[in-house]
């Protein structure tokens, strides 16, 4: 089977300046025939909300104080791992994750645009989860070269695309 995953989640980032990162996750997964293995391509985009104690001040050209900037990210990753199914449509999975990390800080103002250059690095770790009839819970523990260890959890849905062929009266039916 192949499947698409859509989810929303939260990532704990180890910094004193942001509350954490709220993410949207989309992925494509391919399970291997006759093996309990899978490979997935996953892209997670998110925004980290600043704390009130953000250490820097931003001002407009008129001298007004601006709100602290948000921290935006995009993390494309490849996951290769093991999966197990039971009779009640429960799927458990765990896999090794590796990918890239892209981040920028932006103050969310079109008129008074202040942003950092795009920073990039790598990330890697373990992703695990369960899927029950399309409802998916995913957790991961990843090392990010910009932040260090990050933990995240997401809830979403999985849409399966089956490619099994059944024999019916000598003819193959999809």
N, C-alpha and C positions, 0 to 999 in steps of 0.2 A: 504494500500500500504506500501511497504518498499522502501527505496531509499538509494543510496550512494551519498556522497557529496565530491567533490574535489575542493580545492580553494587555493589561495595565498593571503597574506595580509600583513599588517603592524600593529605593536603594539607600542603604545607610552608607554615607561617605564620611571617612574619618577626618573631619575638619571642624573647627570651632566657628566658622563663618557662615555655614549653610545648614538649614534644617535637615536636608536630605534631598534626594532626587526622585521626582515623580516621572515614571517612564511609560512609554507606549512601545510594545514589543510586537514584531511580526516575524514569522519564520516559515520556512519550507522544510519538510522532513521526508526522507525516503527510507523505508524499511527494506532490508535485504531478504530475498527469498531463502527459505530454509535455514536461516541463521538468525539468532536473536540479537542482531545488531542494527543500528541505524546511523544515518548521517543527516545533519541538519545545518542549514544556513539561517542565521538569526540576525536581525537588525533591531537594535534597541535605541530609541531616541528619547531624550529626557531633558528636564529642566530642574535645577536645584534652586530652591527658594532661600534667599538670604535671611539670616537672623537679624533682629533689631540691633544687635551689638556689632554689626559689620564695621570693621575698623577704619574705613576710608569714607570721606565725604565727597559728593559730586555736586556741582553747582551749574546752573544754567548761565547763559550770557548775561542775564538780568540779575544774577546773584542769588537766585532761589536755590534752596537745597533740594537735590534730587534723591529719590529712593535708591537704596543699594542695588547693584546690578544682579541679574540672575546668571546662573552658570548653565549653559546649554551643552548637551553632549550627543554624540552618535557613536554607537559601538557595533560594528559588524563583526560577527564571530562565526566560527565553524565548530560544531559539536559532533563528536563521534563517540558512540557509547553502546550500552547494553540495554535491552528492553525485555519485559516479561508481561505476558497476558494471562488472564484467567477466564473462566467461563462466564463471568458476570460483566464482561466488557471493561474490566479494570486493567489499565496498563500502567506499569511502574517502569521508570527509566532513570538511568544515571549515565553521565558522559563527561568526557574531558572537553574543555572549552578553550579555544584560543582565537585571538582576533586583534583588532586594532581599536584604538580609543582616540576620539577627536573631541576637543572641548574649546569653548570660547565663552568669555564673559561679555554681557551686553546689558545696558541699562534700560532696554525696552522703550527707547524714545526715538522716533523717526526724526523729529525736529532737532533735538540735542543729542545726536548719536555719539555714544562713547562705548567702544568695544575693544577687546583685546585681540591680538592676532590669534589665528587658529593654532592651538597646541595639539600635538599628536603623540601617541605612545602605543603601548601594547597592553593586552590583558590576557589572563589565562587562569584556569582553575577548574572547578567541578560544578556541574549543573545536574540537578535531580528533580524528580517530580512524579506526579500521578495524573492519570487521565481517566475519568469515569464518564462514559457516554457523551463525550464532547466537552465536558467541564474539566479544565486543566488547572492544576496548581503547580507552579515551578519555583524552586529556590536555587540560589547559586551563591557560591563563595568564590570570588575572583580576586586576583591580585592585579591592580592597575598600576602601571609604571608612574602615573602622575600622582595618585593618591595613596597607594598601598592597598591593604585588604579591604574589600567591599562585600557586604552581604545584601542580597536582594530577594524579594519575593514578588511573584506576579500571579494574578488570576486571569483566566481567559477561556477561550473556546478553541477547540480543534475541529477542523472540517476534514474528514477523511475522503480520499479518492481511491476506490477499490479497483484493482485491475485483475481480478480473478476470472478465469475462464471455466465455465461449467459445461460438461458434456450432456447434451440432451438429444437423444435419438440420432447419434452419430454426428450432430452438428455442434459446433462451438458457439456459445452464446456469451456476450459480454454483459 
